[in-house]
């Protein structure tokens, strides 16, 4: 893999981290394309996303996809919290 990116996102709680990691687990385990790979770790208040790709186009696409998924999950969690 030629292109790599590491993204650290601060989360409000470990509960958020657990939910996000479970939701992304299928995508991390079996990527839809062979052009990129991703790993996901949790460290204290951080979600650490490492993406490696064969080229910058694939890297950009993968990073954008993972960030959109994380954003969607976070938005849903915030809506659910505001309802309770």
Residue, then its C-alpha position, 0 to 999 in steps of 0.5 A: x500500500x502506497x498511501x496511508x492516513x491515520x485519523x483520531x476522533x475524540x468521542x464523548x464516552x466509551x459507550x460511543x466508541x463501543x457502538x461505533x466500533x460494532x457498527x463498523x466491524x463488518x466494513x473493517x473485516x471485509x472491505x468492499x474493495x481490495x484497493x484499500x484496507x482499514x483498521x480501527x482501534x479504541x484508545x481512552x477517549x479516541x477512535x483511531x482509524x488507520x487507512x492504507x490504500x494502493x493510491x491516493x484516489x482509493x485512500x480518499x474514497x475510503x477515508x470519506x466513506x469511514x468518516x461518513x459512516x462514523x458521522x451518521x452513527x454519531x448523529x443517530x446516537x445524539x438524536x437518541x440521547x436527546x429523546x430520552 
